[in-house]
């Protein structure tokens, strides 16, 4: 089995009395993108800076392609770690042309021009090498930053909130382009974001941090549908929890029953429901009342207060338009096994 492209073991980092990272263990397989996801202050940028070499860990080790670059008695500076870096603000040199920016980190002068042309072609900016950064759009500047990071052929590409300065429409377009480039070049990447949708879209693996502690590492599908904790479930999107009991091979709730295979869950569990796990229809005998709705273009997001006092969120097609105060029947339509929680942890 080959060495991982990046391995972090037992990373600890504090700033004064504040511990930013607590014994972080993380590996990134070659050719994959791992997304570090978490709220502000969770330690995700600190982890990226430790891998980059911009910070020195208080404890633990960092290895890149099997080579130790940080640890007890070891510190390799960033320029010797074979990393590429895309910053949040792009950090382009305003006094250099596009070609000058892209070629800045290529030490071999004889290969520089050809590599610049190759990198600009890769990001769709062929022929723009003579432009100055201020003459480009925000999306083009982001792609120049990506080309500059990829030009020296780094072992790992580090990206710190790279799309946060783009407007919503351009952001979706550029991240699709970047994802395609990473996949087509088999680039290993560590990507930092606080945006859940972005994490699920960009990552082969998603690692969720909370207050410096790693909560879970999984595929996007796995971490969304089977989160290990309530925190992860809530941070990955709207999450409702309703009491559930096991009976005759099914998980039964006030909103209906779903099949359950394997060991029965313990008593006192709550089932995780996402908005698309449910449907609703007007009914005078229904078990809930719509208390709010949000139009989202193709769909409406309804907030329904149940007779039990609980609240669930239901996503419906835009043609199913109901007013606030409408009594509705809510039912579970999920065909997958629901995740169950006892306290803060998933069980079963």
N, C-alpha and C positions, 0 to 999 in steps of 0.2 A: 504494500500500500504506500503511495507516494506521500511525501510530507505535505501538510497543509500550506497554503500560500502565506497565511498569517496565523500565528498562535499566540494568544495571551493567556497567561496563567497567574492567578492570584494577584492581579493588579490592584494596588491600593494607592489612592492619591487624596491628600487633604490640603486644604487652603486654610491656614489658621486652625480654628476649631471645627470647621466644616469639612466633613469627609465626603468628597465628591464621588469616589469609587470605593467599593468594599469587596475585595477578593473577586475581581472579575475574571472569569474563565471564558474564553471565546476562541473559536477556530473558524477560519474561512477556507473552504476548499478552492483549489485552483480553478479559475475560469467561472467562478460564481460571484454573485452580488449578495452581500449580507447587508441588510438595512438595520441600523440602530435607531430604534423608535422610543420616544418617551417625552414627557412634558418638560418644560423649562426646569433646569436644576436637577435633572435625572442623572446626569453624568455622561451623556452620549457624546458631547463634543470633547469632554475631557478624555474619554477613551480614544477618540480619533487622534487627538493631539499627542497622546502617549505613543500610539503606533507611528505617527509621523516623526516623532522626536522633538516636537516643540515643547514638550514637558518631560520631566524625568519622574518615573514612578517612585513612590516611597517604599514600595515592596512589590515583588512579583517580577515576571519576565515578559519580554516581547520578542518573538522570533518572526523573521520574514524569510520565506523560502528555506527554512531550516537553519538560518543563521541568527544567532542571538544578537539583538541590536540594543537591548536594554535589560538591565538586571543588576544584581549585586556585583559591583566592580566593573560593569560594562555599560558604556554609552557610545553609540554610533550616531554621529550628527545626521540631520535630515538629508543633506545632500549626498550622503553615502549609503542611504538605505534603499535606493532604487524604488522610490515612491513617486507617484504623480499626485498633484494636489489641485483641486478645483475649489476655490473659496466662494463664500456666500456673495461677496461683492465683485467677484471675478479677478480683482487685483491685477488688471492689465497695466502695462507700462504706457502711460499716455504719450511719451515722447518717442516710442518705437512704433514702426508700422506693424500691421498684422503679421507679416512674415518675420519681422524682428522679434515680436512677442513669442511666436510659435517656436522659433529657432533658439531662443535664449538658453534653454537648458540642455542643448545638444553639444557635448564637448568636442566631438569629432567634426572639425570644420569642413573636411572633405566630403562628409556625408550630409552636412547640415541642409544644404539647399534642396537636395532630392527628398530628404525626410520631411522638410517643411511642405513641399508640394504634395507629398503623399498624405500628410496629416490634414491639410486643408481640404483636399479632395475627399477624404474620409468623412469629414464633418459637413460637407456640402458647401464649402466656401472657396472652391477652386477659382482662381483668377482675381481674388480679392486681397492678395498678399501685400499690395502697395498701399492699401487704404490705412488710415489712422483709426484708432479705436473709437474716437468720438464721431466718426463718419458712419458707424454701424448702428443697427438697431440693438435693443437689449438682447433679443434672441441670438443675434449674430455674435455679439460680444461673449455671450455664454458659450457659444460653440468655439470661438477662438480660445477661450480659457480651457475648454476640453481638449482642443487640438494641441495646445501647449503642454498640457499634462500628459497626453498620450505620445507625443513626438519622441521622447527619449526611450520609449518602450519600457515603461516601469513594470516591476513585479506586481505591484498593487496600486490601484487608483483610489485615492481618498477624496470624498466629495462631502462638503459641509453645507447643508441646506442650499444646494446650488441653484434651485429654481425659485427661491423665495422672493426675488426682486422682479419677477415677471408677472404680468397680469394673467388672469385665470385662463383665458383662451390660449395665449402664447405658451403658458406654462404646460398645458396639456400637450401641445404640439411638440415642444422642445423635449419634454421628458420621454415622449414616444420615440423621438429621434435618438436620444441618448441611449435608451434601452436597446434599441436596434443595433447601435454602434457597439455597445458593450458585448452583446451577444455575438455579433458577427466577427468581432476580433478576439473572442474568448478571453476577455479582460477580467481579471480579478478585481473586485471593487468593494470598498467599505463606504457605505452611504448613510449619512446622518440626516434625519428629518423628524419633525414633530407631527407631520401630516399623515394620518392613518391611510387615506386613499393612496397617497404617494408610496407609502411603504409596501402596501399590498401589490401595487402595480410594478414597482421596481425590483423587489427582492426575490431572489431564489430562496433565501432564508430571512426571517424577520426576528430580531432580538429586541425584547421589550425591557427597558430599564425603569426602575422607580427608586428614587432617592439613593442612587448609586449602586443598587443591587439588581442583578440580572434576574428577571422574573420567568422568562421562557424564551427558548429559541425553537422555531418551527418553520415549516413552509407557510406561505401566506394562507393557504386553505386550512391547514391544520391549526394555526394560531387563531384564526377567525372562528372556526366551528368548534374547536375543542380547547379553549383557553384554560390554563391551569388555575387561574385565580380570578376572582371577581374584578380586580383592578385591570387585568389584561382584557377581560371580556368588555368592560366599559370603555377602555381606552381604544379598542379596535372598532368602535361604532356603538350605535344605540343598542342597549342590552336591557331587557326586562326579565325579572325573575318571579316565577309564580310557584306556589306550593304544588308538589306532585307526590303521588303515591304509586306503588307498584302493585298491579293486580292482574293475574291471569295472562302474563306475558306482555302486558302493556303498561306504559307510563300514563297515569290518568291525572288530568288537571281539570280545573273549572272551565277550560276552553276546549276540552276534548281529549282524546287519548291517541297516543302514537305507539307503534311497536317498539319493543325493547328486547334486545338479544343479550345473552350473557348473564353474569351474576346480577341479581336484583340489587338496586341501590338501597342504602339504609333508609330508615324512616326519618322524616323531618327534612327531606331534601327540597330544593327549589330547582325548577327547570329553567334553563336559559332560552329565551325567545328573541329572535331578531325580527325587525319589522316585516321582512318578507316571509317569515314563517307563519304569518297569520293572514286571515281574510275577514272581512266584515260585510254585513248586509243589514239594512233597516229591519227592525222587528220590535213590535210593541212588547213582546215578552223577552226581549234580549237581555243579556246580563251586563250591559254597559251603556254609557252615554258619551257621545263625542264632546270633548271639552275644548279641543282646538284642532285646527288643520293648517297645514302649510303646503302651498302650491309649489311643486318642484319641476314644472314643465311636463315631463312625461307621466308624472305621478303626483298623488297627494299623500302627505304623511299625516295620519290622524292620530291624535292622542285621545285615548278612551279610558274613562274612569269606570272600573268594574264595580258591581254591587258589593263586592268584598272590601272595597276601598282602595284596592291596588290600581295601578295605572299601567297600560301597555300602549305601545306605538305600533301602528299598522300601516304598511305601505300598500297603496291601491292605485290601479290605473287611473289616468286623469279623467276617464269617462265615468268613474264612480265618484260622483260629486255629491256630498252630503253636508248639511249645515250643522253648525255647533248646536248642541242640544238634542240631536237625533239619537233616539235609543236604537242600539244595534246589537246584533248577535255576532260575537267574535268566535272564530274557530281556528284551530291549528291546522295548517295545510302542509306543514313540513313533512317531507318524505325521508329525511335523514334522522339518525338517532340524535336526540337532544342531549346536550351536556347538562349534567346535574351537579349542584353545589350543596355542600354542607358547611355552613359558615362561609369562610372566605375561599375555601379550596374546592376544586372539582373532585368528584368521586366517581368511581365506576369506569 
